[in-house]
Amino acid sequence: MEIKGKKAVVFGGASGMGRASAELLAARGADVVVLDRPASAGAEVAAALGGRFEPVDVTDFEATESALAAAVEALGGLHVSITTAGGGKAKRTLGRNGPHDLDTFRHILDLNTVATFNISRLAAAHMTRNEPEDPDGERGVIVNTSSIAAFEGQIGQVAYGAAKAAIAGMCLTMARDLGPFGIRVLAIAPSLFDTGAVEKIPDEARAALVEDAAFPKRLGRPEEYAKLALAIVDNPMLNGQCLRLDAGQRFGPK
């Protein structure tokens, strides 16, 4: 799909990989709405790229539907949806204080899996209203964010790994569901990236985190995620899969 002139939304677009994706989309000529938490820097990011900001907590599923509808109305349509919103909390299945609590497990699945599915289903409904593009009849592209923890979850990542594995597992089925409408669905599974979650970690500790990467032995950069997200949008033969973005890294147990 040609990116110039397209209408795009980025959930989690106020920082990190989402912000880099929003900025690169705008630089390539897309009209962009940034969606993120009300207390985020979303308004400043959107203003800097000439876009619009819609505040939303993605775990409020009804509010997400309203925010997306407002974004699509402002854009005048929707062709690209990128979701990077998510997060986790380290907790073992069985720890010193007893079993993993269900409330935390449910919250992490809501924040990652359910929120991502909710955004995807709603975005797809908006995309079906587009005129199909020749020669393939494409109407839209959905890019979600998994993690290599989906495949090599570390100790304490049982909820996060399950949530991200579900996002990876949705790709093919959702792509098959939406194929008749000309909508593609993919996910990106990053390794450790230089975002807010790791910014306070000392350099020496950062080096240890990526010691088992093949090359390059460093944290990923948000713009590298953005480049892959836009390559997915650009290439119509990419569909129905989760792409690792990890410098050949495979997480060990801890």
N, C-alpha and C positions, 0 to 999 in steps of 0.2 A: 504494500500500500504506500503510495506517495504521501509523504508526511506533510509537505507544504500545503497549507490551507485546511488541514484537518482539525477537528475538534477533539480535545483530549482532556481527561481528568486524571489527576494523580492523588491518590489517597496516601497520606503520609508524606506529602510533598513539601512540608516545611523544613525538613532537615535531611541530612544523609543521602541515601540512594534515591529517595523520592524527590528531594530538592534538585539533585543533579539531573534526574530524568525530566523534571519540569523545565529546568533551564535549557537542556539540550533540545527538547521538543520545541520550545519557543524560538530558540536560535535557528532551528530548521524550518520555521515558518508556520508552526501549528498555533492554534488558539488554545490556551491552557487555563483550566481552573484548578487551583490547589485546594485540597481538602485535608484538614488536620485538626488536632485538638484546639479548642478555643484559646488556650493559654500559650499556644505555640507561636513561632515567628512567621506563621503562614501569611498574614497580611503584608508584612514587609517583603517576603519572598515574591508573592504574587505581584505586588506593585513594581518591584524591580524588573520583572520580566514582562510587564504590561498585561498581566492577567487578572484573575479574580480569585478571591479567597472565600471559601465556605467553611465555617467552623463546624466540626462534628466529632463526636466520640463514636468510633465505629462499633463499639459494643452496645450502643443504643441503636437497635436495628431499624426502628421506625424513623428516628431522626436521620439516619443514614439515607433512607429512601427519600425523605424530604429534601435533604441537602443535595443529593444527586439530581433530583428533579429540578431544583433551582439552578444547579450548575448547567444542566443540559438546556434549560430554557434560556439562560444567559448566553450560552454558546451558539444556540440555534441548531443543535444536533450533537451527536456523539459518535466518534469513530474509534477512539483509542481509550482504553482504561488500564491504568497501571496502579497496582496496589502494593505498597511496601509497608503499610502499617502493621504492627505486630510487636511481639515481645515475649519474654519468658521469665521464669523464676526457678532458681536451682533448688531442687528438693528431691530426695531419694524416695523410691517406692516404699522402703521401710528404713526409718532413721532412728536416732537415739530417742526421739520423742514419740515414736510410734509410726503408724502407717501414714503415707502421703494423704493429706486431707482432700476430700472431694471438691470442696469449694474452690481451692486454688487450681485444681486440675480442670474443672469446668470453666473457670475464668480464662485460663490460657487457651483452651479450645475455642471459647467465644471470641477472644481477641484475635486469634489467628485464623482458625478454620472456618468458624461460622460467619465471622465478619467478611472474610474473603469470599465465601460462597454467596453471601447476601449481596455484596457489591457486584459480583460477577453476574448473578441472575438478573439483577436490576439493570446493569449496564447492557446486557444482551438484549433485554426488552427494548431499550432505547435505540440500540443499533439496528434493530430490524426495520426501523422506519426510514433508514437511509436508502437512497437509490443505489442499486448494485453497481460496482465499478467494473468496467470491462478490463481485460478479457475474461476474468474468472468469476465475476459477479460478487466480489468481496464487499462486505458491508462494515466489518469491524474487527478489531483485534483486542483481546484481553490478555494482559500480562500480570501474573501474580507472583508472589515471592515465597519460596520455600526456604530451605537451608540444607547444607550438607549434614546437619544434625538429623535430618530425616532418614539418612542412610547409615550414619555412624554416630548415633546418639551417645553422648558421654554420660558418665555417672552424674546423676542429678538432673538429667534432661528428659526424664520420662514423659512429662507433659508436653514440653516444647517439641521434642522429637516426634511424638504422636501427632501433634497439631500440624507440624510442617510436613510430615509424611502424608497426611491427609490432603494437603494442598497439592503435593506432587501427584498423588493418586487420582485427584479429580481431573487432571489435564486431559487425558485421552477420552474418558467418558464424556466430559463436557464438550470437547471438540467434536465428538461424534454426535452429541445432542444438537449442537449449534451449526454443524456443517451445512445442513440444508438451508440455513439462513445466510450463508456466506460469512460466518464469524469464526475466527481462529482463536484458540486458547492455548497458552503456554505458561510455564512457570520458570523462574530462575532460582537456582539453589546456590547462594553465595557461601563462601567460607567466612573467615573473619574479616570484616571490613572496617576501615578507619572512620567510624561514625561516633555519635555521642556516647554509645554504650562502652567504648574502649578509650575515649580521649584522655582519661585521667590515669591510664596505665603507664608506668615508666617505660622508657625505651628498652631497657634490658629485659623486662617482662614481656614486652611485645615481641621481641625476637624469639623468646622461648615459645610463644604461642604458635608461631609459624615455622618452627624448626623442622617439622615433617613435611612441609610443602616441597614439591619438586623444583619449581622455578616459576616466578621469582619468590624468594623467601622474604615476604613482607605482607603486611595487611593489604587487602584490596582497597582501591580508591573508589569513592562513590561515582565518579565519572565513568569508571570502567563498567559498573552496573548499567549506567545510563546508555552507554554505547551498545551494550548487548540488547537492552530493551528496545532501542530504536532499530537495531539490525533485525530484530524479530518483526517489528512492524513493517519494515521495508521488504522482507523476504517472504512471499506468499507460500513457499514450500515448507516453511517451518510451522509445525502444528502438532498439537496433541502430545507434548512431551515436556519434561522438566530438564532444563539445561544446567549443568554444574558450572559454576564460575569460581574456581577454587585453586588455581595454580598447581593442580595435582596434589592438593592436600587431602589426607585421609585422617579424620580425627581418631586419636587413640582413646582408651577408656576414660582418661582424665587428663 
